[in-house]
Amino acid sequence: QKHNVVLVTNDHVTTLTTMADNKITVSAIDRSTVRINDREKVDREKAIMALSVGDAYSYQATNADLKFFYDVEIHSSSALIGIACFTIFCYSLFIATFWDSE
C-alpha cells in the first residue's frame, strides 16, 4: 500500500486540501492527538505507525511535482512575477547603455 505524506505551510493548505484524498491535521496546542479527516482526537503515535513505510521509502520527483510547484509558488505569486518583470526591465536598460559604444 502506498502513502504520500506532505507537510505544508498555511499558504498551500487550500490547494492541497482540494487535491488530497485524506487530510491529517496536527494542532499547534495539543500535539499528542491528530485529526484525520472528520475523526477527532486520534492518537498521534497510532497515526504515525499507520502511515509509516519504514526505511524502504524512496521518493521520486515527477513532472506533476514541478507543475504543482510552478502553479503554487510562481504562477500564483504576482509579487514574484512583478520582480521578474522589473529585473528584465532594469537589465534591458543596462544593456541599452552599451548601444553604439566602442
Residue frames relative to the residue before (quaternion, step in Angstrom):
aa qw qx qy qz dx dy dz
Q 1.0000 0.0000 0.0000 0.0000 0.00 0.00 0.00
K 0.2802 -0.7846 0.5385 0.1262 3.56 -0.93 0.92
H 0.0851 -0.7787 0.6211 0.0269 3.57 -0.98 0.92
N 0.1247 -0.7529 0.6405 0.0859 3.53 -1.06 0.80
V 0.0732 -0.7922 0.6059 0.0046 3.56 -0.71 1.10
V 0.0442 -0.7988 0.5998 -0.0165 3.57 -0.81 1.03
L 0.1969 -0.7442 0.6263 0.1230 3.56 -0.93 0.92
V 0.0438 -0.8376 0.5439 -0.0274 3.57 -0.62 1.12
T 0.4027 -0.6619 0.5699 0.2736 3.51 -1.32 0.37
N 0.7448 -0.4557 0.2556 0.4151 3.57 -1.24 0.32
D 0.6771 0.5140 -0.3179 0.4198 3.62 0.95 -0.70
H 0.7012 0.4450 -0.2745 0.4847 3.61 1.21 -0.25
V 0.4475 0.7408 -0.4325 0.2530 3.59 1.24 -0.31
T 0.6797 0.5029 -0.3109 0.4341 3.61 0.77 -0.94
T 0.6728 0.4985 -0.2995 0.4574 3.58 0.87 -0.92
L 0.7227 0.4455 -0.2570 0.4617 3.56 0.81 -0.97
T 0.5992 0.5670 -0.3662 0.4305 3.61 1.08 -0.63
T 0.6667 0.4915 -0.3083 0.4678 3.59 0.99 -0.77
M 0.6836 0.4845 -0.2843 0.4659 3.60 1.13 -0.61
A 0.6589 0.5820 -0.3016 0.3689 3.58 1.09 -0.73
D 0.4376 -0.6509 0.5550 0.2771 3.52 -1.25 0.59
N 0.7891 0.0866 -0.0122 0.6081 3.57 1.05 -0.82
K 0.1738 -0.7867 0.5868 0.0815 3.55 -1.13 0.66
I 0.1186 -0.7701 0.6255 0.0406 3.57 -0.86 1.06
T 0.0960 -0.8015 0.5900 0.0140 3.55 -0.74 1.11
V 0.1501 -0.7717 0.6148 0.0635 3.56 -0.86 1.03
S 0.3815 -0.7310 0.5230 0.2155 3.55 -0.78 1.05
A 0.4642 -0.6644 0.5092 0.2895 3.55 -1.10 0.68
I 0.6700 0.4947 -0.2884 0.4724 3.58 1.22 -0.44
D 0.8021 0.1422 -0.0437 0.5783 3.59 0.77 -1.08
R 0.0928 -0.8397 0.5347 0.0194 3.58 -0.12 1.27
S 0.5190 0.6484 -0.4212 0.3645 3.61 1.23 0.03
T 0.7635 0.2246 -0.1500 0.5866 3.58 1.23 -0.41
V 0.2035 -0.7545 0.6114 0.1245 3.55 -1.27 0.48
R 0.3516 -0.6826 0.5883 0.2536 3.53 -1.32 0.23
I 0.0854 -0.7836 0.6149 0.0233 3.58 -0.77 1.06
N 0.8003 -0.1149 -0.0191 0.5882 3.54 -0.44 1.33
D 0.7957 -0.2543 0.1911 0.5154 3.63 -0.53 -1.10
R 0.5304 0.6194 -0.4147 0.4038 3.59 1.26 0.16
E 0.2601 -0.7821 0.5547 0.1138 3.53 -0.58 1.21
K 0.8725 0.1803 -0.0982 0.4434 3.55 -1.34 0.40
V 0.2395 0.7346 -0.5868 0.2422 3.58 0.67 1.10
D 0.5248 -0.6444 0.4521 0.3240 3.58 -0.88 0.92
R 0.5018 -0.6937 0.4374 0.2750 3.57 -0.78 1.11
E 0.6577 0.5173 -0.3182 0.4456 3.59 0.91 -0.86
K 0.6521 0.5012 -0.3202 0.4701 3.60 0.98 -0.78
A 0.6381 0.5231 -0.3262 0.4612 3.58 1.02 -0.78
I 0.6480 0.5110 -0.3166 0.4678 3.58 0.97 -0.84
M 0.6604 0.5016 -0.3064 0.4673 3.58 0.94 -0.87
A 0.6506 0.5219 -0.3177 0.4510 3.60 1.02 -0.77
L 0.7334 0.4224 -0.2297 0.4806 3.59 1.07 -0.71
S 0.5531 0.6615 -0.3747 0.3407 3.55 1.20 -0.44
V 0.1276 -0.7751 0.6138 0.0786 3.55 -1.08 0.76
G 0.5529 -0.6529 0.3754 0.3566 3.55 1.26 0.23
D 0.7671 -0.3753 0.2772 0.4404 3.54 -1.30 -0.42
A 0.5693 0.6311 -0.3750 0.3701 3.59 1.22 -0.24
Y 0.5039 0.6701 -0.4275 0.3379 3.61 1.23 -0.16
S 0.0802 0.7669 -0.6313 0.0831 3.53 -0.92 0.98
Y 0.2308 -0.8036 0.5363 0.1157 3.58 -0.54 1.16
Q 0.1384 -0.7670 0.6230 0.0662 3.55 -0.99 0.90
A 0.3748 -0.7379 0.5177 0.2166 3.58 -0.63 1.11
T 0.1651 -0.7831 0.5949 0.0742 3.56 -1.13 0.73
N 0.6641 -0.4740 0.3844 0.4318 3.54 -1.31 0.06
A 0.5828 0.5725 -0.3728 0.4400 3.60 1.13 -0.56
D 0.6204 0.5337 -0.3365 0.4658 3.59 1.09 -0.69
L 0.6571 0.5035 -0.3021 0.4726 3.56 0.96 -0.88
K 0.6440 0.5124 -0.3170 0.4714 3.60 0.98 -0.82
F 0.6417 0.5130 -0.3260 0.4678 3.59 0.96 -0.83
F 0.6454 0.5173 -0.3198 0.4622 3.59 0.92 -0.88
Y 0.6606 0.5041 -0.3101 0.4620 3.58 0.90 -0.91
D 0.6812 0.5030 -0.2957 0.4422 3.59 0.85 -0.97
V 0.7435 0.4185 -0.2303 0.4681 3.58 0.86 -0.95
E 0.7881 0.3754 -0.1837 0.4518 3.58 0.76 -1.02
I 0.7908 0.3212 -0.1634 0.4948 3.61 0.93 -0.78
H 0.7303 0.4565 -0.2582 0.4377 3.57 0.60 -1.15
S 0.7344 0.4192 -0.2445 0.4746 3.60 0.93 -0.81
S 0.6290 0.5338 -0.3361 0.4543 3.60 1.25 -0.14
S 0.2480 -0.7884 0.5459 0.1376 3.57 -0.24 1.24
A 0.6015 0.5638 -0.3647 0.4327 3.60 1.08 -0.62
L 0.6662 0.4973 -0.3035 0.4656 3.59 0.94 -0.87
I 0.6411 0.5027 -0.3214 0.4827 3.60 1.01 -0.77
G 0.6332 0.5306 -0.3217 0.4625 3.60 1.04 -0.76
I 0.6431 0.5132 -0.3136 0.4741 3.57 1.01 -0.83
A 0.6473 0.5140 -0.3214 0.4621 3.59 0.96 -0.83
C 0.6621 0.4991 -0.3080 0.4666 3.60 0.92 -0.86
F 0.6542 0.5066 -0.3131 0.4662 3.59 0.96 -0.84
T 0.6397 0.5253 -0.3199 0.4609 3.57 1.02 -0.81
I 0.6517 0.5007 -0.3099 0.4780 3.58 0.95 -0.85
F 0.6362 0.5282 -0.3237 0.4598 3.59 0.99 -0.83
C 0.6848 0.4781 -0.2901 0.4673 3.61 0.85 -0.95
Y 0.6474 0.5073 -0.3228 0.4683 3.58 0.97 -0.79
S 0.6184 0.5322 -0.3406 0.4673 3.60 1.06 -0.71
L 0.6474 0.4996 -0.3229 0.4764 3.61 0.97 -0.77
F 0.6272 0.5337 -0.3302 0.4612 3.57 1.03 -0.78
I 0.6653 0.4878 -0.2934 0.4830 3.59 0.93 -0.89
A 0.6346 0.5478 -0.3284 0.4352 3.59 1.06 -0.76
T 0.5831 0.5841 -0.3803 0.4173 3.61 1.12 -0.48
F 0.6811 0.4674 -0.2876 0.4847 3.59 1.17 -0.44
W 0.3987 0.7240 -0.4739 0.3037 3.62 1.27 0.03
D 0.8531 0.0257 -0.0739 0.5158 3.57 -0.85 1.03
S 0.4561 0.6553 -0.4901 0.3498 3.61 1.03 0.56
E 0.2539 -0.7763 0.5624 0.1291 3.53 -1.15 0.57
